[in-house]
Amino acid sequence: MVHYIIVNPLPDKTANLTVQQILKDEATREQYDYALAHPEEFFYNTARYYHAYYGHKTDTRAVLVGLLLIISSFQYMNQWTRYNQAIDMVKKTPAYKNKLRALELQRSGGVANRKKGNKQMDKKVEEELGKELNLDIRGTEKPSVWELIGVRLILLPYTLGKLLLWYGCWFWRYNVKRAPYSWEDASYLTRRSLRVSLDSWKSIDESTKEDLIERRLWEKSNFENYVAEMRKESKRRR
């Protein structure tokens, strides 16, 4: 039987260690022997002690969940801050004020409020009318919990499965069966060729969309011809 004499090579605040705490298993016993053999490695021995004594008491899963909650909370608050700042900026523009006045005239049957010379609108009326206006701000969407990093990580298996299913259906429909592209899929291919976001694509009028889709820009030769036409048109306008 091996007898150990406890000589504490660690900081003073760890001096209350008991024999049972140090020699309770092989890992801590080996660390203690190493600390006795290498007392000059003070900081390394201290780090190993704290890792052995406190590390096993902390559930890694709980730490990750807590970290995700904190990051997601800050992300959500930041999204709302940016969104509210964008809304405030839009409300200061003349276009927004003109929409409010047009909505006020529509609700009042075409009779404007002339008590203040129609220069300023009552704040309460402005707030009520502002709630009825659907503000569409490009680049700034209303915050959603589905966009948070924590929610996305939780839904990652579902998202990957849905993506694999989509690719499988695409391959079967268009590579195996050689079926013609549907309107939605042709729109997706056109957007990808032009590198246009979904919001920008929605803002394009239907006739332009039809023209772009009919050009089949996802084919290299058609896309090159389209780019050449756009360059010629740009030079002609100059």
N, C-alpha and C positions, 0 to 999 in steps of 0.2 A: 504494500500500500504506500503511495506517494503522499508525503505530507507537504503542504504549502504554507509558507510564511508570507502573509499579506504585506507587501511593501508597495505602497501606493505611488506609482510613477506619474500620476495624472494630477490635475489641478487640485487645490486644497478643498474646493467645494465637493469633490468626489471622495473625500476621505472617509465618509460614513459608509462606504461599501462594505458589505458583509462577505464572508467566505462563500455563502450560498449564492449570492448574486454573481460573483466572479466565476465560480467553479460549477455553475449549474449545468453547463453543457460544453461540448468539445470546442465550439467556436469561440466562446468567451475565454476558455482556458488557454487556447492557443494564442489569443490576442494578449492575454496577460503575460504569458511566457515570452512573447515577442517584445512586449514593452519592457520587461525586466532585462532582456538581452540587448535591447537597443534604447537605452534611456535618452540618448542624444536626439532621437526622433520625437521630440515632445509634441509638436503639432499633429504629426501623423497619428501618434498613439491616442491623442485626445479625440481626433476625428473618428477613429475606429471605435473608441469607447462610446461616444454619443450615438454612433450609428447602431452599435449592438444593443445599447441600453434603451434607446428611444425609438429606433427605426422600426423594430418589430411591433411596437405598440400602435403604430399608425397604419390604418388600412389605406393602401394605395388607391383603391377604388373610391373611397370617400374623399381623398385629396383631389383626385381628378374631377369628381362630380362637383365639389366645391369650387374648384378653379373654373370649370365651365360655367357655373352659375354666376360667378363674379364677372367673368369676361362677357357673358351674354347680357348681364344687367347693364354694364357700362356701354355695350354696343347698342342696346335698346334706347338708353337715355341719350346717347349721342345722335342716334337716328332722329329722335323726336326733336332734339335741339336744332339740328340742321333743317328739318322739315318746317318747324315753326319760323325759323329765320327766313327761309325761302318764301313762306306765306306772307310774312310781314313785308318783305321786299316787293312782292307782287302787288300787295294792296296799296303801295305807294305810287304805282305806275298810273299814268293817265288812262291806259286801256282798261284797267280794272275799274276805275272811277266812272268811266263812260258806260261800262256794262251795268254798274249799279244804278246809274241814272236811267238807263234804258229799261231796266227791270222795274224801277220805281214808276216810270211813266206807264209801263204796261199794267202794273197793279192798280194805279190810280185812274186808269181809263184815258190816258193821254193828257191829264191835267197835272202840271208840275207844281210843286210847292213854292209859292212866291213870297212867303213870309220873310225869308232872308235873302230875297233876290236870287234864289236858286243857286247861290254860290257855294253854300255849305249844306251838307246833309246832316240831319240829326244822327248822333252816334248810335242811339238805340235802333233807329231805322236802318242805319248802315250795317250794324251787326246782324239784324234779322235778314236783310237782303243778302248779305255775304254768305250766310248759311245756305241759301238757296242756290248760290253759284257753285258750280262744280269746277274747282280750280284744277287744271291739268298742267303741272309744272314738269317740263322735261328735265331729266337728270335727278329729280327729287321725288321719290315715291313715298306715299304714306307708310310709316313704319308698320311692320308685320312681324309677329312672333315666328312665322315660318322662315324668315330670313336670318334668324339668329344662329350663330355658329353652334350653340349647344343643341338646338332642335335639329339642325342639319346633320350633326354627327349621330344623333339618335336615329334619324330617319335614313342614314346612309345605306344600310342594307336594302331597304325598300327602294331607294333611289337607284341603286346599282342594278337591282333586279328589274325595275321598270325600264332602265336604259338598255339592258341586255335584251329584254323582250322587244323593245322598239327596233333595235338593230336587227334582231332576228326576223321580225316581220318585214322590215325594209328589204333585207337581203332576199327573202323568199318571194316577195311581191315583184321586185324590180330586177333582180339579178337572175332568179331562177325562172319565174313565170313570164318575165319580160312584159309586164303590164304597163300601160301608159301612166304617167305621173298624175296623181290627183291634184286638185287646185291647191290644197294646203301644202302638199309635199313640193310641188313646183314653186310655190311661194317661198318655202324654206330654202330650196336650192338657189333661187334667185337672190334672196337676202344674203346667203352665205357667199355667193360669188361677188356681190357688190359690197360685202362687209358692212351691211346696214343693220342696225339694231331693230328689235321688234317694234319699239315705240316709234322710231322714225319711219318704218315701213307702214305702220297704221296711219300715219299722217299723210301718206301719198294718196292721191285721188285714184279711183278705181280704173279709169281709162289708162292712166300711166302704168298701173300695176299690170293690166292686161297686156299692154304693149311690151313691157319688160319680160313677162312670162312667155309670151309668144316668141320672143327672140331666143329663148333657150340659152340663157347666158351661162349656165353651168357647163356648157360645152366650150372648150378652149377657143376654138376658131371663132365662134359667135361672140364670145366675150372680147376677144382681140379686135374684132370688127367694130363692136360697140364702143370700145375705148377710143379707137381711131376716129369714129364719128363725133364723139364728145370733144375730142381735142380740136378737130376741124371747126366745130360749132363754136368752141371757146375762142379760137383765133379769129373767126369771122366777126364775132361780137366786139372784139377789141378794135 
